[in-house]
């Protein structure tokens, strides 16, 4: 008999619904990390639940839950919350297949993302409470998110698992520095952010700090300036401060981490923040907002600077400009912190959790 957590060649569905639409998102990055991490274990991963490689829920009618449309697996792990994931969850429950639901989405982090998201968030919270409660185990990126989910409350055990960091994908980033700084006109100590441009991620704080300083600021990431974009995003991206550049999509994210010197992320809500780990893995000095998840993972003055007010953010940037040694020390410690979130550790953690369920 195997000991609890011991795992031998089990087939796991690791499913990301709407993968094409989410290709540039943090959720997709997290799922990529899961699959890379599991590739070095004895877990056999399949990425789609559909036997004919089509979304069964789109067929409608009784066929949506009939076994023949589903590939066989010993455990189902879903990373999104839409109808395809609901179909997989229903199939798993009907067929006694252990079900893991990964909580990348919460009511709290949905707010201030898209136009109308604040109005939708309360109803989303009700839906998430129902959806996540179907799981045998819910995974989430942090103890902070675990507390959020338990406050709904959801009727399932919750286990935190870091999203991890793929350091291999960042190798050679330094070689892009000259090209990307010239492309976006960055000079001196460049302050930067990475990821989709949302107010939730501290957009207004980012721009107001730029207005109060002389540093070059750059936000590397996509933004929606159409009808689905929030008024705040459209306001700042249409008429940014003179020293702020919104780059839009960049073909190689290594260029962003090469071009910037101080990673500024005044986010209001995060479940973890993969971009923070990426910046740390590149040895950048990191300045973060004082929110629970950052206090959970990082230490102010050791591997980052954590700020609560606009004045503190401004003072942190001034300190980092005046003291290159401080930038270097924070960056070196940040590299060590990022190493604690290796994909090897993610694989070991997932393998153990799966083993408890199968």
N, C-alpha and C positions, 0 to 999 in steps of 0.2 A: 504493500500500500504506500502511495506517495505521501510525503509530509505536506501539510498545508502550505500553499504558495509554490510548491514544486510543479513544474510545468513541462510537458513533453509533447511537442509537435502538434499543438492544437490549432485549428483553423479559425481565424478571427476576421470578421467583417469590420473594416475600419472605413466608415462611410462619411463622405462630405457631400451633402446635398448642394446643388447649385455650384458645383466646383468651378465651372467656367466663369460665372458671374463674380465669384469671390476670389478670383485668382490673385488679386493684388492686396488682399486683406490680411490682417493679422491672424484671422481664423485659419485661412488657407496655409499660412506659414506654420502655425501650430500643428496642423494635420500633417504637413510635410515632415516636420520634426518627429512626430509620432512614428510615421512610417519608416523614416530613416533609422530611428532608434531601434525599432523592432526588426529591421533587416539584419541586424547582428545578433539576433536571438533565435531560438528554435520555434518562434511563433510564425505560422504561415498566414500571411495577410492577403486578403482580397479587398479591392477598393470599391466594388459595386455590388449591390445586392441583387441586381436584376439578371435573371438567367439569359434574357435576350438583349442585355445591355441597353434597356430602355426603362424609363421610370414607370413602374407598374401602376402607381396611383393615377397616372394620366389616362389609363385605360377606362377607369370608371367601373361602376357596378361591382358585382361579387368577385370578379377576377382580381381585384386589388389585393385581396387577402388569401387567394388560393396558392397553395404551396408551389405549384409548378413554375410560377414566375420568379421565384426566389432561388438564388444559389444557396447551396448548403453551407453552413458554418456552425461552429461549436459555441461561438459567442458573438454577439452583435454590439458594436461600438459606434454610436452615431454622434456626429459633431455639429449638427444643425437642428433646427426646430420646425421645419416646414412639413408639407404633406408627405413627401417621400420618407422622411424620418419617422413620421407618425405611422406610415404603413409598415416600415421595418419593425418598429416597436410593437405594433399589434401582432405582427407575424411571430415575433420572438416570444411574446407572452402566450400566444395560442399554442406554440410548439415547445414550450419549456426550454427555450434557448436563453441563457443568461444575457441580460441587457444592461449595457453601460451607456449612459447619456452624458455627454461632455458639455458642461455649462459655460460656453464661450459668451453667451448672450444673457444679460440680466436686464431687468427693468431700469436699473440705475444707470448702466453704461449705454443704454439706448437713447437716453435723453440728450438733447442738444447735439444730435447727430445730423438729422435731416429735417427738412421743412415739415412741421407737424408732428415730429417725433415726441415732443412733450405731451401732446394730446393723446397719443396712442399708448404711451408708456403705462398708464394704470391698467388698461385692458390687457396689455402684453404681460404684465405681472400676474394677472389671473390665469392667463393661458400657460405661462411658464410653470406656475405652481402645479397645474394639472399635468403638464407634459413631463416635467422632471420627476414627478412622483411615481411614474410608471416604472422607473429604473430599478434594477437590483442594486446598482451603485451609480451615484452621480460623481463625475470628476469635475474639478474646477482648478484654475491656475494658482490659487492662493488661499490662505486661512481667512483673509479678508472676504473673499468671495464666498467661502463656505459659510461665514457668518451671515452674509446677505441672504443666501439661499435658505438657511435655517430660520431666518426671520420671516419668510413668506407665510407659513413654513411649507417645506416640501416633505413628503412622506417617503423618504429614502435616505440611506446613509450617504454621506458626502465625504469624498477623499480629495485633498489638495494634491495636485501634481504640477510641477513647474512646466511651462511651455518649452523650456530649454532654449539652447542657442547653438546654431550650426556655425561653428567657427570656421570650418573649411570653406564655406561660401563667401567668407570675408577675406580670405587670404589674398595678398597682393594689393590690398586697397590703397596703400601708400602711393603706388605708381600712378594713380589717377589725380593726384593733388593738383598739379599745375594745370592740367587740362580743365578740370571742373572749376577751379577758382577763376581762371581766365574766362571760361564760358559764362559764368554768372557774375563777373565783376567783383569778386570778393578780395578784400585787402585787409591786412592787419589781423587782429583776433576776430575770426568769423564766428558768430553765434548762430546755431542752426538747430532745426528740428527735422524729423523724418516721419513720414506716414501721411495718411489722408487728413486733409485740413478740416477739422471740426471745431466748433466752439467748445465742446466738451474737453478737448485736448489743450485748452488754454489759448486759443487764437487771439482773443482780445488782449489778454495779458502779454502775450508775445509781441504784439504790435505796439502796445502802449509802452512797453519797455524800450522798444526800438526808438520810439519818438523821444524818449528821455535820454538817449545815449547817442554816441557817435559811431558805434560799432556797425559793421555790416551784418545784417541778419538774412538768413535764407531758410525757407521751409521747403524741403524736398518731398513732394508728394502730390497726389491728385486732389483736385477740388471740383465741386459741382457748382458752376456759375449759372446753371439753368434753373428751371422752375422748381426742381426738387431740392436745390440747395437752400440752406437757411439764409435768412436776410443778413445775418451777421457775416457769414462766409462771403456772400456776394458783395457786401459793403467793403470788407478789407481787401479782398482779392481784386476788386475792380479799381480801387483807389488806395493802394498800399502806401505806407510811409516811404519817403525817398530812399531810406536805407534798408528796405525790406524787399526781398525777391521771393516770389512764389514760383517755383520752377515747373510745377506740373510733374508729369511722369518723367522719370529718368531711366534710361535703358539699363544702367548698371548701378545698383544701390551702393556699391563700393565707392563710387565717385562722391556720394554725399558724405560718407564718413571720412573720406580723404580731404575734402574741401573744408570741412568745418573744424573748429578748434574747441569750442565749448558747446556741449549738447544741452540745450535749454528745453525743458519739457514741463511746463506749468499746468499739467492736466488736472481736471477737476475730479475725474473718476477713472480708475483703471482696475482691471482684474489682475493684471501683472505688468504689461507693457513690454513686448518683445523688443521694440526699438531701443529701449533703455539698455537691455542686455547686449544688444548689438553694438551700441556706442561704447559700452564698457569693455566689450571684447576687443574693440579697436583702441583701447587705452585713452579714450577721451575724458576730459573733465566733464562731469555731469552735474547739472543744476536742476533740482526737482521740486515740485510742489509738496507741501506737507499734507499728504493724504495717507490713510492707513496702510495701503498695500506697499507704498514705498518705505514706510517705517518698518514694515515687516521684513523686507528683503535687504534693505540698504542701511548704512550707518552714516549719519551726518558727520562730516569732517574726516571720515576715513576713506570711503570710496565715492563720495558725492557731497554736494552741499544741498541741504533741504531748507526751503524758504516758505514762510507763511504769508508775507505781505509784499506789496510792490517794492517797498523800500528795501526789504531784505534781498529780493531778487536783484535789484540794482546794485546793492552793496556787494553781493556775491560776484557779479560780473566785474565790478571794479577791482575786487581783490584778485580775481584770476588774471586780469590784464596786468596788474602791477606785480604779480608774483608768479612768473613762469615755473618756478620750482614747485609751487603749490599745485599748479595744473599737472605737472609731471607726477607728483606723488599721488594725487587723487586718481590719475589715469592708471598708474601701476597697480594700485590697490583695486581699482575697478576691474582690471583684467583678472585678478585673482577671484573676485566675486563672480564674474561671468563664468569662470571655469567650474564653479560649483554647480552650474546648471547645464552640464554637458549632456549630449544626447545619450551617452552611455548610461548615465544615471536615469534619464527618462525611460530608456528601454528596460532597465532593471525594475523600475517602479511599476510600469505598466504590466510587465511579465508577472510580477508578484500579485498584483490586483487581479489580473485575469485568472491566475492559478487558484486564488481563493474562491472564485466563482464557478469554475468549471469542475 
